[in-house]
Every structure is written in structure tokens, then in C-alpha cells.
Amino acid sequence: MSPNLSLFSINALLILSSDGTRILSKYYHPPHTTKTNTPTSQNPYPTLKEQKAFEKGLLEKTVKTTADIILYDNHVVVFKAESDVMLYVVGGMDENEMMLYHVVLALRDTLQILLKNSTDKRTIIENYDLVALAIEEIVDDGVILETDPAAIVQRVSRPPQHDIASVQGIDLSEKGLLNAWEFGKKQLAERLRQGL
């Protein structure tokens, strides 16, 4: 048996509410399948119905446990409970539990920083765009990219640098806006006289 040399390590990243509803879920499948096409080399939950059944069973099993790592449906599942939401990272049977645990901790800490220690269902839904961007910074197509919460927050919440330089010289006062309006009118009138 040849060793697994792929960077792919996350099968799913889930945020579920404590009542079992899905807030955010990302299912990943490996980009390269093996020649044997074992069940772990393909997406084990390709349909929405199978994903919902997996999430329901996972929530039922994790609500009662005090551990942070469990084996469920031939997957290593690492999770954290935050107020009324559960954060899950699902990996294959042969994945390193500590690596998966660092991913769920990075997700939890990033959400706490971004949402100002208010990691609950309502706040996550209100800031869905930031949460989705943070998840994309942590895991991309099943490959772990970053686990440092400060670096993730900096990338997610910071505007692009090239846009800041062009905005600094603009006068946004009432007089500045009126000057811009007059300039635009003059330019349009001149273009119309020239025949566009």
C-alpha cells in the first residue's frame, strides 16, 4: 500500500445549530481519485439527503458526549460547542486528529474575533459573508491553508491595499461632491458636442 501523499485532509466543515438546523456546511472531495476507487477516495455524501442524514446523526451523537473527538460513520470528527452552535471538522479515518483539532480551534477563535465573542446562530447568519470568507481562508477544497486566527481575521476583514491609496485623495464633503458633479456634467456636455 502506497502512502497518501495528498494534501487533502478535510472531508467536511460544518456549522450546525443546537436544534439540528444547518447554518453553514462545506463538503469537499479529493481532487484526485486513486486507481482502486475506495469509498474514502470519493465524496461519501454526494446528495443533500445523505448530507442531512449525516448531520442529523452526527448532532445526535455529539450532543450527549463531553469529548471533542469522536469516530462516526468511518470518519474522524472533531467538534466544539459554542453557545447555540456546533462547529465540526470531518476528516478521513487515517487523518491526524491533532491537525483536525487545530482546524476547529482556528475556526472557533477566528469566529470569536470576527464576531466580537458573540458566536451564536443569529450573529453567524447576520455576518454570513465574513464567516464564509474565514472558512475559505482556513480550508480550501479540503486542504488546510491556515490555522492562525489573527492572520485569518486580518485577511478577511482588511480591504485590498490598492483601493485604499486611490480613495485617500477624494474629497467626500458636500462641496467636493458638488465639484465632482459639475466636472462630470462638463465632461458629458463636451463629449456630446464632439459626437461621442
C-alpha positions in Angstrom: 0.0 0.0 0.0 1.5 3.3 -1.0 1.4 6.3 1.4 -1.1 9.0 0.9 0.9 12.0 -0.4 -2.1 14.3 -0.9 -2.7 17.5 1.0 -6.4 16.8 1.1 -7.4 16.2 4.7 -10.8 17.7 5.4 -14.0 15.9 4.1 -16.4 18.5 5.6 -16.6 21.6 7.7 -20.0 22.2 9.3 -21.7 24.8 11.5 -25.0 23.4 12.9 -27.3 24.9 15.4 -28.1 23.1 18.6 -31.6 22.3 17.3 -30.1 20.4 14.3 -30.6 23.0 11.5 -27.8 23.7 9.1 -26.2 27.1 9.3 -23.2 26.5 7.0 -21.7 23.4 5.5 -18.9 22.7 3.1 -18.3 19.2 1.8 -15.1 18.5 0.0 -14.0 15.6 -2.2 -10.4 14.8 -3.2 -9.3 16.2 -6.5 -7.5 13.0 -7.5 -9.1 9.6 -7.1 -7.0 6.5 -6.6 -6.9 3.7 -9.0 -8.7 1.4 -6.6 -11.6 3.9 -6.1 -12.0 3.1 -2.4 -15.0 4.6 -0.6 -12.7 7.2 1.0 -11.4 8.4 -2.3 -14.9 9.7 -3.4 -17.3 12.1 -1.8 -19.2 9.9 0.7 -22.2 12.2 0.9 -22.9 13.4 -2.7 -26.6 14.3 -2.3 -28.3 16.7 0.0 -30.4 14.0 1.5 -27.3 12.0 2.6 -25.7 15.1 3.9 -28.7 16.0 6.1 -28.9 12.4 7.4 -25.2 12.5 8.3 -25.6 15.9 10.0 -28.6 14.7 12.0 -26.9 11.5 13.2 -23.7 13.5 14.0 -25.6 16.0 16.1 -27.5 13.3 18.0 -24.2 11.5 18.8 -22.3 14.7 19.8 -24.9 16.4 21.9 -24.5 13.8 24.6 -20.7 13.5 24.7 -18.2 15.6 26.5 -15.2 14.6 24.3 -14.1 16.8 21.4 -13.0 13.9 19.1 -15.2 11.0 18.0 -15.4 8.4 15.3 -18.6 8.5 13.3 -19.5 6.7 10.1 -15.9 5.8 9.3 -14.7 9.4 9.8 -12.8 11.2 12.5 -15.0 14.1 13.7 -13.6 17.0 15.8 -16.1 19.4 17.2 -16.6 22.4 19.5 -19.8 23.7 21.1 -20.2 27.5 21.1 -23.4 28.8 22.8 -26.2 27.5 20.5 -24.0 26.3 17.6 -21.7 23.3 17.0 -18.6 23.6 14.9 -17.5 20.3 13.2 -14.4 19.3 11.2 -14.7 15.9 9.5 -11.7 14.0 8.2 -11.0 10.5 6.9 -10.1 7.6 9.2 -6.4 8.0 8.5 -6.2 11.7 9.2 -4.3 13.2 12.1 -6.7 14.1 14.9 -4.4 16.9 16.2 -4.3 18.6 12.9 -8.1 18.4 12.6 -8.4 19.7 16.2 -6.2 22.7 15.3 -8.5 23.5 12.4 -11.6 23.5 14.6 -9.8 25.7 17.2 -8.8 28.1 14.4 -12.4 28.3 13.2 -13.7 28.9 16.8 -11.1 31.5 17.6 -11.5 33.3 14.3 -15.2 33.5 14.7 -14.8 34.8 18.2 -12.5 37.6 17.0 -14.6 38.4 13.9 -17.9 38.3 15.7 -16.6 40.0 18.9 -17.1 37.0 21.2 -20.7 36.6 20.1 -20.6 33.2 18.3 -24.2 32.3 18.2 -26.7 31.4 15.4 -28.1 34.8 14.9 -24.7 36.6 14.7 -23.3 34.0 12.3 -26.3 34.4 10.0 -26.0 38.2 10.1 -22.3 38.0 9.3 -22.5 35.1 6.9 -20.2 36.7 4.4 -17.4 37.1 6.9 -17.9 33.5 8.2 -17.8 32.1 4.7 -14.6 34.0 3.8 -13.0 32.9 7.1 -13.8 29.3 6.3 -12.3 29.7 2.8 -9.1 31.1 4.3 -8.8 28.1 6.7 -9.7 25.3 4.3 -9.8 25.4 0.5 -11.1 22.3 -1.3 -10.2 20.1 1.6 -6.7 21.4 2.0 -5.8 23.2 5.2 -4.3 26.6 4.4 -4.1 28.5 7.6 -4.7 27.9 11.3 -3.6 31.2 12.8 -6.7 33.1 13.8 -5.0 36.5 13.7 -3.8 36.0 10.1 -7.2 34.8 9.0 -9.0 37.8 10.6 -6.5 40.1 9.0 -7.1 38.7 5.5 -10.9 38.6 5.9 -11.6 42.0 7.5 -9.0 44.1 5.6 -9.8 45.9 2.4 -7.4 45.5 -0.5 -4.4 47.9 -0.3 -4.6 49.2 -3.8 -8.1 50.5 -3.2 -7.1 52.5 -0.1 -4.5 54.6 -1.9 -6.9 55.7 -4.6 -9.6 56.7 -2.0 -7.4 58.8 0.2 -7.2 61.9 -2.2 -11.0 62.1 -2.7 -12.9 64.9 -1.1 -16.2 63.4 0.1 -17.6 66.6 1.6 -20.7 68.2 0.1 -18.6 70.8 -1.7 -16.3 68.0 -3.1 -19.3 66.0 -4.3 -20.8 69.1 -6.0 -17.4 69.8 -7.7 -17.3 66.2 -8.9 -20.9 66.6 -10.2 -20.1 69.8 -12.1 -16.9 68.2 -13.6 -18.9 65.2 -14.8 -21.6 67.4 -16.4 -18.9 69.4 -18.2 -17.2 66.3 -19.5 -20.5 64.8 -20.7 -21.5 68.0 -22.4 -18.2 68.2 -24.1 -18.4 64.6 -25.3 -21.9 65.1 -26.6 -20.7 68.2 -28.6 -17.9 66.2 -30.1 -20.3 63.4 -31.1 -19.0 60.8 -28.6 
